[in-house]
Amino acid sequence: MSLLTIVQAACDRIGIARPSVVMASTDDTIRVMRALANQEGRELAARATWQRLTLRTSFTTLAQQAQTGAVPADFSRFVPDTAWNETRRLPMNGPLEPHEWQAMAVNENGADSNLYYRVRGNDFLLLPTPSADDTISFEYVSAYWVDTDADGLGEADAWAADTNTSLLSEELLTMGIVWRWLKRNRLQ
């Protein structure tokens, strides 16, 4: 289903006129429906580790703590226990909370041989500081839940055209829009 058909289905359930367009609509009711569709999509995407939003990535380390450019643009959050140093065939511990990271950074020269990570400022941080050319991989949940070009991949975190489709359940999106509409208008 596309944005247009999702909004039309929500309008049918609410009992308001179906639009022929959503993105280009100047009708205040349809503009609200579009905003609710974006809100529901973002919140639904954040609610669970959806299979269609779960991706794997890898990068080659630099000999420095901050691995710039290693965090994908669509990164929302890590899938727990999936980070590995593939070169050394070792699991990585993390993502660490700021206070945990600070404690580890202060004691970096200690005897601890475990590998630790966290993301700060779009940099993937590693302790101990790695050598160059290690391969690090991890799974993450993408923030991109909208398919903008019908290829089955997420390219956006908001609707851009009536023909865009969702990587999330269209039925859940439709029901969420209806619920948000009813709540907004104090009908629930």
C-alpha atoms as one frame of an Amber mdcrd trajectory, in Angstrom:
protein
   0.000   0.000   0.000   1.123   3.523  -0.720   0.762   6.645   1.406  -2.318
   7.505  -0.652  -4.016   4.142  -0.109  -3.120   4.100   3.607  -4.651   7.554
   4.131  -7.675   6.591   2.036  -8.189   3.461   4.176  -7.908   5.560   7.361
 -10.436   8.063   5.983 -12.833   5.210   5.130 -12.636   3.911   8.708 -13.130
   7.364  10.212 -15.957   8.225   7.837 -14.472  11.252   6.106 -14.070  11.910
   2.382 -11.267   9.983   0.657  -8.599  12.218  -0.876  -7.343  11.802  -4.435
  -3.927  13.156  -3.367  -2.178  13.512  -0.020   1.164  15.283  -0.444  -0.158
  18.040  -2.704  -3.433  18.453  -0.835  -4.274  21.883   0.529  -7.218  20.480
   2.509  -6.452  20.954   6.212  -7.980  17.580   7.089  -5.715  15.730   4.668
  -2.687  17.749   5.772  -3.395  16.573   9.329  -3.754  12.984   8.079  -0.342
  13.284   6.383   1.228  14.580   9.606  -0.397  11.754  11.580   0.886   9.224
   9.038   4.447  10.515   9.520   4.109  10.547  13.306   2.701   7.021  13.375
   5.417   5.719  11.045   8.249   7.201  13.091   6.840   5.984  16.399   6.011
   2.538  15.030   9.545   2.202  13.621  11.009   3.068  17.033   8.734   0.668
  18.906  10.345  -2.661  17.951  13.225  -4.329  16.109  11.318  -4.835  12.856
  12.776  -7.477  10.552  12.480  -5.260   7.479  14.326  -2.422   9.224  17.154
  -4.608  10.568  20.341  -4.208   8.548  23.976  -5.283   8.802  26.985  -3.107
   8.121  30.740  -3.330   8.467  33.715  -1.016   8.274  37.491  -1.184   8.299
  39.115   0.412  11.325  41.521   3.297  11.392  44.289   3.286  14.029  42.345
   5.723  16.211  39.591   5.625  18.789  36.979   7.511  16.715  35.956   5.689
  13.551  34.509   8.557  11.517  32.010   7.647   8.823  31.328   4.198  10.312
  27.790   4.980  11.491  25.270   4.621   8.632  23.130   7.661   7.808  19.965
   5.684   8.571  21.200   4.398  11.966  18.560   4.386  14.691  19.904   1.912
  17.255  22.026  -1.199  17.647  20.639  -4.717  17.608  21.996  -6.061  20.915
  24.961  -8.457  20.945  25.704  -8.249  17.209  28.952  -6.199  17.173  32.050
  -8.210  16.300  35.646  -7.612  15.417  35.661 -10.062  12.522  39.411  -9.826
  12.000  40.156 -10.971  15.549  36.962 -13.078  15.729  35.939 -11.467  19.000
  32.598 -10.142  20.198  32.444  -6.511  21.245  30.932  -5.165  24.444  28.503
  -2.291  24.175  27.131   0.028  23.357  28.434   1.487  26.606  26.642   4.232
  28.489  28.576   7.520  28.815  29.653   6.846  32.414  30.796   3.311  31.517
  32.744   4.638  28.531  34.477   7.264  30.635  35.548   4.648  33.187  36.917
   2.416  30.414  38.702   5.319  28.672  40.446   6.357  31.895  41.687   2.785
  32.372  42.446   2.035  28.701  45.974   0.871  29.447  44.727  -1.679  31.986
  44.871  -5.438  31.629  41.333  -5.718  30.235  41.543  -7.439  26.828  37.862
  -6.990  25.967  36.706  -4.769  23.095  34.257  -1.950  23.840  32.251   0.461
  21.711  29.746   3.276  21.708  28.436   5.930  19.322  28.982   9.613  20.121
  28.514  12.464  17.694  28.015  10.033  14.775  31.428   8.478  15.424  31.814
   4.824  16.299  34.240   4.823  19.261  36.430   1.813  20.069  38.426   0.773
  23.117  41.139  -0.218  23.198  42.236   1.900  20.260  42.398  -0.569  17.368
  45.094  -1.151  14.839  44.303  -0.214  11.256  42.468  -2.601   8.938  40.362
  -4.620  11.402  36.860  -5.384  10.133  34.070  -4.445  12.538  30.483  -5.516
  11.817  27.161  -5.019  13.564  23.437  -5.130  12.986  21.287  -2.075  13.531
  17.729  -0.877  13.161  17.294   1.630  10.361  15.390   4.870  10.888  14.313
   4.707   7.227  10.871   3.072   7.157   9.659   4.644   3.869  10.446   3.118
   0.466  10.607   6.043  -1.953  11.388   4.191  -5.173   9.605   0.816  -4.899
  12.818  -1.194  -4.518  11.843  -2.700  -1.162  14.526  -0.747   0.707  14.083
   2.116   3.119  15.327   5.463   1.880  13.518   7.979   4.088  12.101   8.542
   7.551   9.059  10.453   6.263   6.645  10.310   3.354   7.797  12.245   0.283
   5.198  11.270  -2.346   1.769   9.672  -2.573   3.324   6.617  -4.248   5.812
   5.934  -1.418   5.281   2.644   0.374   6.092   1.604   3.916   8.429  -1.127
   5.120   6.154  -1.407   8.163   2.760  -3.059   8.301   0.243  -0.987   6.376
  -2.547  -2.257   8.628  -0.705  -1.104  11.746  -0.057   2.275  10.132  -3.708
   2.628   9.137  -4.952   1.679  12.606  -2.422   4.052  14.194  -3.561   6.943
  12.008  -7.191   6.233  12.897  -6.337   6.100  16.619  -4.353   9.350  16.423
  -7.191  11.033  14.508  -9.774   9.960  17.072  -7.577  11.020  19.973  -6.744
  14.374  18.345 -10.420  15.105  17.835 -11.346  13.834  21.327 -13.562  11.107
  19.905 -11.916   8.333  21.851
